[in-house]
């Protein structure tokens, strides 16, 4: 077989194993260790097998006591290598018949098989000729202990090698072919390995001719229940030699194709991926990818965190602070000084300066109490629950943990966000100086008129003659100055208060937007980003599982 063709065959398997390894790594910390251990075992076996001879196909003969497994092994090899007994198990250690010794020793060491017999090529002559050239592949044929042996170490050997051999040959006999231990403990768990599985009904000579078809039909039905519908059943008799040549040819066909090892490992990877999918809780779930949290969910989280962070208090302080400063700049000069007795609400919250460093300074907002902390935690939990809808429980718990991963630092981060938000605390409106100047002119006019009237009154009292007082439309000018100055000042104060109220509300809305944006940034970094990363990890896990199961 050409090097290019080998590489082409190896590439899908390599991709499949890499995908399985990706799935395992992504599941670490999310799924229990006992769920990941079988995957690790498969990857380690695959690594071991792929590092060894690809020219050899390892074929294992498995069977129960009395199935004639060792006799069939001898018949296939053409030599009496294995000890044979009718009732008690005689194979205590694996026995290997080896065709093609080059590079076989490391593989046999990996299999932990010490009893080795080198066989002449003619004992397993190639029946497949590729391009009219005989290029026989190496074969390691194993006779294994009986899986139902009373010696526990025998069963351990069988279970270990059932996971290592490239081709599994199950030797059954007409009396115990329906053995529950065989089907439940071995055939059913390895149902996905049908491409590298052969079922041999041995001792066919013990059945009457009319019994053969019913027994085969019964066995075929049992295998179908095990998930091995496509596995054909071969009939043999080690005693008479019936079917032995055909079995030998089937083994040689596996060896000549040199694909059994890759097919076995691919089946192992697919089975491990399905088991991992099942342990991840995919069987009763939606099982597909999920989307990242949408804008509505993020806005809902931000709104809840803003409420828990007393943003309403800050917004209210922005509004009242502006109105206070507007009154201080445009109110009637006679009464505006009274506002000094009311402390600026932003100053009270330590938000009155624009040079605040949020990394150093903190607000003076009331420390979050149990109710606010519970409100914030509830918002984070709700966000995590909504983001993880449709994910199996182990991963859903991981998303919830990710959402709360910054729970301890979240209150402080929210406070820093509020402290660092530009609330425009020191920004004045353009109309304040103009109105303020008019107010002082009005007050000056009123005071001038009042002073003029005072002089007129004093002159009259002391009987001084000052001449006639100027008039406008019959009204004395000093009186007009007093009335006009006072009236203008009061009217301007009222109008300024109305305008300031509307402007204060506008600035409060703008402050709310800025505070919400700052809270949203914290929410993205502390809550949304970890949740999104966990969802991405889950989706990548799903992708890796799909690739590991499909081999693409």
C-alpha positions as CSV (number, residue, x, y, z in Angstrom):
1,X,0.0,0.0,0.0
2,X,1.4,3.4,-0.9
3,X,2.5,5.9,1.7
4,X,0.0,8.5,0.3
5,X,-2.9,6.0,0.8
6,X,-1.8,5.2,4.3
7,X,-1.7,8.9,5.2
8,X,-5.1,9.4,3.7
9,X,-6.5,6.6,5.9
10,X,-4.8,7.8,9.0
11,X,-5.9,11.4,8.7
12,X,-9.6,10.9,9.6
13,X,-8.6,8.7,12.6
14,X,-6.2,11.4,13.7
15,X,-8.9,14.0,13.4
16,X,-11.3,11.9,15.3
17,X,-8.9,11.2,18.2
18,X,-8.0,14.9,18.3
19,X,-11.7,15.8,18.4
20,X,-12.2,13.3,21.3
21,X,-9.2,14.8,23.1
22,X,-10.6,18.3,22.6
23,X,-14.0,17.2,24.0
24,X,-12.3,15.7,27.0
25,X,-10.3,18.8,27.7
26,X,-13.3,21.0,27.3
27,X,-15.3,18.8,29.7
28,X,-12.7,18.9,32.4
29,X,-14.1,20.6,35.5
30,X,-17.6,20.4,34.1
31,X,-18.2,16.6,34.0
32,X,-17.3,14.1,36.7
33,X,-13.9,12.5,36.5
34,X,-15.5,9.1,36.3
35,X,-17.1,10.2,33.0
36,X,-13.8,11.3,31.6
37,X,-11.7,8.3,32.7
38,X,-13.0,6.0,29.9
39,X,-12.2,8.7,27.3
40,X,-8.7,9.1,28.7
41,X,-8.2,5.3,28.6
42,X,-9.3,5.2,24.9
43,X,-6.9,8.0,24.0
44,X,-4.1,6.3,25.8
45,X,-4.8,3.0,24.1
46,X,-5.0,4.7,20.7
47,X,-1.7,6.5,21.3
48,X,-0.1,3.2,22.3
49,X,-1.5,1.2,19.3
50,X,-0.7,3.9,16.7
51,X,2.9,4.1,17.8
52,X,3.3,0.4,17.1
53,X,3.3,-1.8,14.0
54,X,0.7,-0.8,11.5
55,X,1.7,-3.8,9.4
56,X,0.2,-6.3,11.8
57,X,-3.4,-7.0,12.6
58,X,-4.1,-8.3,16.0
59,X,-7.0,-10.9,16.1
60,X,-8.3,-12.2,19.4
61,X,-10.3,-15.4,19.9
62,X,-12.8,-14.9,22.7
63,X,-15.2,-17.5,24.0
64,X,-16.7,-19.3,27.0
65,X,-15.5,-22.5,28.5
66,X,-16.3,-25.4,26.3
67,X,-16.9,-23.3,23.1
68,X,-14.0,-25.0,21.4
69,X,-12.1,-21.7,21.1
70,X,-8.7,-23.2,21.6
71,X,-9.4,-26.1,19.2
72,X,-10.5,-23.7,16.6
73,X,-7.4,-21.6,17.2
74,X,-5.3,-24.7,16.5
75,X,-7.3,-25.5,13.4
76,X,-6.8,-22.0,12.0
77,X,-3.0,-22.0,12.8
78,X,-2.6,-25.6,11.6
79,X,-0.6,-26.5,14.6
80,X,-1.5,-27.8,18.1
81,X,-0.4,-24.7,19.9
82,X,-3.2,-24.3,22.5
83,X,-4.1,-26.8,25.2
84,X,-7.6,-28.2,24.7
85,X,-10.1,-29.5,27.2
86,X,-13.8,-30.1,27.0
87,X,-15.1,-28.6,30.3
88,X,-12.5,-26.8,32.4
89,X,-10.6,-23.8,31.1
90,X,-7.1,-24.6,30.1
91,X,-5.9,-21.3,28.6
92,X,-4.6,-19.3,31.6
93,X,-2.5,-16.8,29.6
94,X,-2.8,-15.3,26.2
95,X,-1.1,-17.3,23.5
96,X,0.0,-15.7,20.3
97,X,0.6,-17.2,16.8
98,X,2.6,-14.6,14.8
99,X,2.9,-14.3,11.0
100,X,5.5,-11.8,10.1
101,X,7.8,-11.1,13.0
102,X,9.3,-7.8,11.9
103,X,8.2,-5.1,14.4
104,X,5.9,-7.5,16.1
105,X,7.8,-7.7,19.4
106,X,7.0,-4.2,20.7
107,X,3.3,-4.8,19.8
108,X,3.3,-8.1,21.7
109,X,5.0,-6.4,24.6
110,X,2.2,-3.7,24.6
111,X,-0.3,-6.5,24.6
112,X,1.5,-8.2,27.5
113,X,1.6,-11.5,25.6
114,X,4.6,-13.6,26.5
115,X,3.7,-16.9,24.9
116,X,4.6,-16.4,21.2
117,X,4.9,-18.8,18.4
118,X,6.3,-17.7,15.0
119,X,4.3,-19.3,12.2
120,X,5.2,-20.1,8.6
121,X,3.4,-17.9,6.1
122,X,1.8,-20.8,4.3
123,X,-0.2,-21.6,7.4
124,X,-2.2,-18.5,6.7
125,X,-1.8,-18.1,3.0
126,X,-3.1,-14.9,1.5
127,X,-6.4,-15.3,-0.4
128,X,-6.5,-11.6,-1.5
129,X,-4.2,-10.6,-4.3
130,X,-4.0,-6.8,-4.9
131,X,-2.9,-5.9,-8.4
132,X,-1.8,-9.5,-8.8
133,X,0.8,-9.0,-6.2
134,X,0.8,-10.9,-3.0
135,X,1.6,-8.4,-0.2
136,X,0.5,-10.3,2.9
137,X,0.0,-8.2,6.1
138,X,1.3,-9.4,9.4
139,X,-1.1,-11.2,11.7
140,X,-1.0,-11.8,15.5
141,X,-3.6,-14.4,16.4
142,X,-4.4,-14.6,20.1
143,X,-6.0,-17.5,22.0
144,X,-7.4,-15.9,25.2
145,X,-8.6,-17.2,28.5
146,X,-12.3,-18.0,28.8
147,X,-14.3,-15.0,29.8
148,X,-16.4,-17.1,32.2
149,X,-13.4,-18.6,33.9
150,X,-13.6,-18.9,37.7
151,X,-10.2,-17.3,38.0
152,X,-10.8,-13.5,38.2
153,X,-7.4,-12.8,36.7
154,X,-8.5,-14.6,33.5
155,X,-11.5,-12.3,33.1
156,X,-9.3,-9.3,33.7
157,X,-7.0,-10.4,30.9
158,X,-10.0,-10.9,28.6
159,X,-11.5,-7.5,29.4
160,X,-8.1,-5.8,28.9
161,X,-7.4,-7.4,25.5
162,X,-11.0,-6.9,24.4
163,X,-10.1,-3.2,24.4
164,X,-6.7,-3.7,22.7
165,X,-7.1,-6.2,19.8
166,X,-7.9,-5.0,16.3
167,X,-10.4,-7.7,15.4
168,X,-12.7,-9.5,17.9
169,X,-13.6,-13.1,17.0
170,X,-16.3,-14.4,19.3
171,X,-16.4,-18.2,19.3
172,X,-19.8,-19.5,20.4
173,X,-21.1,-23.0,20.7
174,X,-24.6,-24.3,20.0
175,X,-25.3,-24.9,23.7
176,X,-24.3,-21.5,25.2
177,X,-24.6,-19.1,22.4
178,X,-27.2,-17.1,24.3
179,X,-25.1,-16.8,27.4
180,X,-26.2,-13.5,29.2
181,X,-22.7,-12.7,30.4
182,X,-21.3,-12.8,26.9
183,X,-24.0,-10.6,25.5
184,X,-24.5,-8.1,28.3
185,X,-20.8,-7.8,29.3
186,X,-19.1,-7.9,26.0
187,X,-21.1,-7.9,22.8
188,X,-23.6,-5.2,23.7
189,X,-21.0,-2.7,25.0
190,X,-19.0,-3.3,21.8
191,X,-21.9,-3.1,19.4
192,X,-20.4,-0.1,17.7
193,X,-17.4,-2.3,16.7
194,X,-19.3,-4.4,14.1
195,X,-16.8,-3.6,11.4
196,X,-14.1,-5.4,13.3
197,X,-16.2,-8.1,14.8
198,X,-16.7,-11.7,13.7
199,X,-19.1,-14.1,15.3
200,X,-18.3,-17.8,14.8
201,X,-20.7,-20.6,15.8
202,X,-18.3,-23.4,16.4
203,X,-19.0,-27.1,16.9
204,X,-21.6,-27.0,14.1
205,X,-21.1,-30.7,13.7
206,X,-23.0,-31.3,17.0
207,X,-26.2,-30.0,15.4
208,X,-28.5,-32.0,13.2
209,X,-28.9,-30.5,9.8
210,X,-32.4,-29.4,10.5
211,X,-31.3,-27.6,13.6
212,X,-28.7,-25.4,12.0
213,X,-31.0,-22.8,10.5
214,X,-33.2,-22.3,13.6
215,X,-30.1,-21.9,15.8
216,X,-28.5,-19.4,13.4
217,X,-31.8,-17.5,13.2
218,X,-32.0,-17.4,17.0
219,X,-28.4,-16.2,17.3
220,X,-29.0,-13.6,14.6
221,X,-31.9,-12.2,16.5
222,X,-30.0,-12.0,19.8
223,X,-27.1,-10.3,18.0
224,X,-29.6,-7.8,16.5
225,X,-30.8,-7.0,20.0
226,X,-27.2,-6.4,21.0
227,X,-26.9,-3.9,18.2
228,X,-24.9,-6.1,15.8
229,X,-27.5,-6.5,13.1
230,X,-24.9,-6.4,10.2
231,X,-22.5,-8.9,11.7
232,X,-22.5,-12.1,9.7
233,X,-22.3,-15.4,11.5
234,X,-19.7,-18.0,10.4
235,X,-20.2,-21.7,11.1
236,X,-17.2,-23.9,11.9
237,X,-16.2,-27.2,13.3
238,X,-12.7,-27.6,14.6
239,X,-13.3,-31.3,14.6
240,X,-14.3,-31.8,11.0
241,X,-12.6,-28.7,9.6
242,X,-15.9,-27.3,8.2
243,X,-15.6,-23.5,7.7
244,X,-12.0,-23.3,9.0
245,X,-10.6,-22.4,5.7
246,X,-13.2,-19.7,5.2
247,X,-12.5,-18.3,8.7
248,X,-8.8,-18.3,7.9
249,X,-9.4,-16.4,4.7
250,X,-11.5,-13.8,6.5
251,X,-8.7,-13.2,9.0
252,X,-6.2,-12.9,6.1
253,X,-8.5,-10.4,4.4
254,X,-8.4,-8.2,7.5
255,X,-4.7,-8.5,7.6
256,X,-4.2,-7.7,3.9
257,X,-6.4,-4.6,4.1
258,X,-4.4,-3.3,7.0
259,X,-7.3,-1.1,8.1
260,X,-8.6,-3.1,11.1
261,X,-6.5,-1.3,13.7
262,X,-7.7,2.1,12.4
263,X,-11.3,0.9,12.2
264,X,-11.1,-0.5,15.8
265,X,-9.7,2.8,17.1
266,X,-12.3,4.8,15.2
267,X,-15.0,2.7,16.8
268,X,-13.5,3.1,20.2
269,X,-13.4,6.9,19.7
270,X,-17.0,7.0,18.5
271,X,-18.2,4.8,21.4
272,X,-16.2,6.9,23.9
273,X,-17.7,10.1,22.4
274,X,-21.3,8.7,22.7
275,X,-20.6,7.6,26.3
276,X,-19.3,11.1,27.1
277,X,-22.4,12.7,25.4
278,X,-24.6,10.5,27.5
279,X,-22.8,11.3,30.7
280,X,-23.1,15.0,29.8
281,X,-26.8,14.6,29.9
282,X,-27.5,15.0,26.2
283,X,-30.0,12.1,25.9
284,X,-32.9,14.0,27.3
285,X,-32.0,17.5,26.3
286,X,-32.2,19.7,23.3
287,X,-28.6,18.7,22.6
288,X,-27.8,21.4,20.0
289,X,-25.7,24.5,20.2
290,X,-27.1,27.5,22.1
291,X,-26.7,31.2,21.4
292,X,-25.0,33.7,23.4
293,X,-27.1,36.0,25.6
294,X,-29.0,38.5,23.4
295,X,-29.3,42.3,23.9
296,X,-32.6,42.0,25.7
297,X,-31.1,39.7,28.3
298,X,-28.0,41.9,28.7
299,X,-30.2,45.0,29.1
300,X,-32.3,43.3,31.7
301,X,-29.1,42.3,33.7
302,X,-27.8,45.9,33.5
303,X,-31.1,47.4,34.6
304,X,-31.2,45.0,37.6
305,X,-27.6,45.8,38.6
306,X,-28.3,49.5,38.2
307,X,-31.2,49.3,40.5
308,X,-29.2,47.3,43.0
309,X,-26.4,49.9,42.8
310,X,-28.6,52.9,43.8
311,X,-28.3,54.5,40.4
312,X,-31.7,56.1,41.1
313,X,-30.2,57.8,44.1
314,X,-27.4,59.3,41.9
315,X,-29.8,60.3,39.2
316,X,-32.0,62.1,41.7
317,X,-28.9,63.8,43.1
318,X,-27.8,65.0,39.7
319,X,-31.3,66.6,39.2
320,X,-31.4,68.3,42.5
321,X,-27.7,69.4,42.3
322,X,-28.4,71.1,39.0
323,X,-31.5,72.9,40.3
324,X,-29.5,74.0,43.4
325,X,-26.7,75.4,41.3
326,X,-29.1,77.0,38.8
327,X,-30.8,78.8,41.7
328,X,-27.4,79.9,43.1
329,X,-26.6,81.4,39.7
330,X,-29.9,82.8,38.5
331,X,-32.1,83.2,41.6
332,X,-33.1,86.5,43.2
333,X,-29.9,87.8,44.8
334,X,-31.8,88.7,47.9
335,X,-32.8,85.1,48.6
336,X,-30.3,83.0,46.7
337,X,-27.9,82.9,49.7
338,X,-30.4,80.8,51.5
339,X,-29.5,77.9,49.1
340,X,-26.1,77.7,50.7
341,X,-27.6,76.1,53.8
342,X,-28.6,73.1,51.6
343,X,-25.6,70.9,50.8
344,X,-25.0,69.8,47.2
345,X,-26.4,66.2,47.0
346,X,-23.6,65.2,44.6
347,X,-21.1,66.5,47.1
348,X,-22.7,64.4,49.8
349,X,-22.2,61.4,47.5
350,X,-18.6,62.4,46.7
351,X,-19.5,62.8,43.1
352,X,-19.2,66.5,42.8
353,X,-15.7,66.6,41.2
354,X,-14.8,65.6,37.7
355,X,-11.2,64.7,38.6
356,X,-12.2,61.7,40.6
357,X,-10.1,58.6,40.1
358,X,-12.4,55.6,40.5
359,X,-9.5,53.4,41.3
360,X,-8.7,55.5,44.3
361,X,-11.9,57.3,45.2
362,X,-15.2,55.7,46.2
363,X,-18.7,57.1,46.3
364,X,-20.4,57.9,49.5
365,X,-23.5,55.9,48.5
366,X,-25.0,53.9,51.3
367,X,-23.2,50.5,51.6
368,X,-25.2,47.8,49.9
369,X,-27.4,46.1,52.4
370,X,-28.6,42.5,52.4
371,X,-31.6,43.3,50.3
372,X,-29.5,45.1,47.6
373,X,-26.8,42.3,47.6
374,X,-29.6,39.7,47.3
375,X,-31.1,41.7,44.4
376,X,-27.8,41.9,42.5
377,X,-27.1,38.2,43.1
378,X,-30.6,37.3,42.0
379,X,-30.1,39.3,38.8
380,X,-26.9,37.5,38.1
381,X,-28.4,34.1,38.8
382,X,-31.4,34.9,36.6
383,X,-29.1,35.9,33.8
384,X,-27.1,32.7,34.1
385,X,-30.3,30.6,34.2
386,X,-31.7,32.2,31.1
387,X,-28.4,32.0,29.2
388,X,-28.1,28.3,30.0
389,X,-31.6,27.2,29.0
390,X,-31.4,24.0,27.0
391,X,-27.9,23.0,28.3
392,X,-27.7,19.7,30.2
393,X,-27.4,20.1,34.0
394,X,-23.6,19.6,34.4
395,X,-22.9,22.4,31.9
396,X,-25.8,24.5,33.2
397,X,-24.2,24.5,36.6
398,X,-20.9,25.6,35.0
399,X,-22.7,28.5,33.3
400,X,-24.2,29.5,36.7
401,X,-20.8,29.3,38.3
402,X,-19.3,31.5,35.6
403,X,-22.1,34.1,36.0
404,X,-21.2,34.3,39.7
405,X,-17.4,34.0,39.3
406,X,-16.9,37.7,40.2
407,X,-19.7,38.0,42.7
408,X,-17.4,39.1,45.6
409,X,-15.8,41.9,43.6
410,X,-19.0,43.0,41.7
411,X,-20.3,45.5,44.3
412,X,-17.0,47.3,44.4
413,X,-16.7,47.3,40.6
414,X,-20.2,48.8,40.3
415,X,-19.3,51.5,42.8
416,X,-16.1,52.3,40.8
417,X,-18.2,52.5,37.6
418,X,-20.5,55.1,39.3
419,X,-17.6,57.0,40.6
420,X,-15.9,57.1,37.2
421,X,-19.0,58.1,35.2
422,X,-18.9,61.7,33.8
423,X,-22.0,63.2,35.4
424,X,-21.2,66.8,34.3
425,X,-21.3,67.9,38.0
426,X,-19.4,71.1,37.4
427,X,-20.9,72.0,34.0
428,X,-22.9,75.3,33.9
429,X,-25.6,76.3,31.5
430,X,-24.9,79.1,29.1
431,X,-27.8,81.2,30.2
432,X,-26.8,81.4,33.9
433,X,-24.4,84.3,33.5
434,X,-26.9,86.3,31.4
435,X,-29.8,85.8,33.8
436,X,-27.5,86.4,36.8
437,X,-26.4,89.7,35.3
438,X,-30.0,90.8,34.6
439,X,-30.8,89.9,38.2
440,X,-28.1,92.1,39.6
441,X,-29.1,95.0,37.3
442,X,-32.7,94.6,38.5
443,X,-31.6,94.5,42.1
444,X,-29.4,97.5,41.5
445,X,-32.3,99.4,39.9
446,X,-34.6,98.5,42.8
447,X,-32.0,99.6,45.3
448,X,-31.3,102.9,43.4
449,X,-35.0,103.7,43.3
450,X,-35.3,102.8,47.0
451,X,-32.4,105.1,47.8
452,X,-33.9,107.9,45.7
453,X,-37.2,107.6,47.6
454,X,-35.3,107.6,50.9
455,X,-33.5,110.8,49.9
456,X,-36.8,112.4,48.9
457,X,-38.4,111.3,52.1
458,X,-35.5,112.6,54.2
459,X,-35.5,116.0,52.3
460,X,-39.2,116.4,52.9
461,X,-38.8,115.5,56.6
462,X,-36.1,118.1,57.0
463,X,-38.0,120.6,54.8
464,X,-35.5,120.8,52.0
465,X,-36.7,121.6,48.6
466,X,-35.3,119.2,45.9
467,X,-37.5,120.2,43.1
468,X,-40.0,118.1,41.3
469,X,-39.4,114.3,41.0
470,X,-39.2,113.0,37.4
471,X,-42.2,111.0,36.2
472,X,-43.0,108.6,33.4
473,X,-46.7,108.4,32.4
474,X,-47.5,109.9,35.8
475,X,-45.5,107.5,37.8
476,X,-42.4,108.7,39.7
477,X,-39.2,107.4,38.4
478,X,-37.9,106.2,41.8
479,X,-41.0,104.2,42.4
480,X,-40.8,102.7,38.9
481,X,-37.2,101.7,39.6
482,X,-38.2,99.9,42.8
483,X,-41.3,98.2,41.4
484,X,-39.7,97.2,38.1
485,X,-36.5,96.0,39.7
486,X,-38.3,93.9,42.3
487,X,-40.9,92.5,39.8
488,X,-38.2,91.7,37.2
489,X,-36.1,89.9,39.8
490,X,-39.1,87.8,41.1
491,X,-40.3,87.0,37.5
492,X,-36.8,86.0,36.4
493,X,-36.4,83.8,39.5
494,X,-39.7,82.0,38.7
495,X,-38.9,81.6,35.0
496,X,-35.3,80.4,35.8
497,X,-36.6,77.8,38.2
498,X,-39.0,76.5,35.6
499,X,-36.3,76.3,32.9
500,X,-33.9,74.8,35.5
501,X,-36.4,72.1,36.4
502,X,-36.7,71.0,32.7
503,X,-32.9,71.1,32.2
504,X,-32.3,69.2,35.4
505,X,-34.6,66.4,34.3
506,X,-32.7,66.3,30.9
507,X,-29.4,66.1,32.6
508,X,-30.7,63.5,35.0
509,X,-31.8,61.4,32.0
510,X,-28.4,61.8,30.4
511,X,-26.7,60.9,33.7
512,X,-28.9,57.8,33.8
513,X,-27.7,56.8,30.4
514,X,-24.1,57.3,31.3
515,X,-24.4,55.4,34.6
516,X,-26.3,52.6,32.8
517,X,-23.6,52.4,30.2
518,X,-20.9,52.2,33.0
519,X,-22.9,49.6,34.8
520,X,-23.3,47.7,31.5
521,X,-19.6,47.7,31.0
522,X,-19.0,46.1,34.4
523,X,-21.8,43.6,33.7
524,X,-20.2,42.7,30.4
525,X,-16.8,42.2,32.0
526,X,-17.9,40.5,35.3
527,X,-20.9,38.5,34.2
528,X,-21.6,38.4,30.5
529,X,-18.0,37.6,29.4
530,X,-17.6,34.6,31.7
531,X,-21.0,33.3,30.7
532,X,-20.3,33.8,27.0
533,X,-16.9,32.0,27.4
534,X,-18.7,29.0,29.1
535,X,-21.3,28.9,26.4
536,X,-18.6,29.0,23.7
537,X,-16.8,26.2,25.6
538,X,-20.0,24.1,25.6
539,X,-20.6,24.7,21.9
540,X,-17.0,23.7,21.1
541,X,-17.6,20.6,23.3
542,X,-20.7,19.8,21.1
543,X,-18.6,20.3,17.9
544,X,-15.8,18.1,19.2
545,X,-18.2,15.3,20.2
546,X,-19.9,15.5,16.8
547,X,-16.5,15.2,15.0
548,X,-15.4,12.4,17.3
549,X,-18.5,10.4,16.6
550,X,-18.6,11.0,12.9
551,X,-14.8,10.8,12.3
552,X,-14.9,14.0,10.2
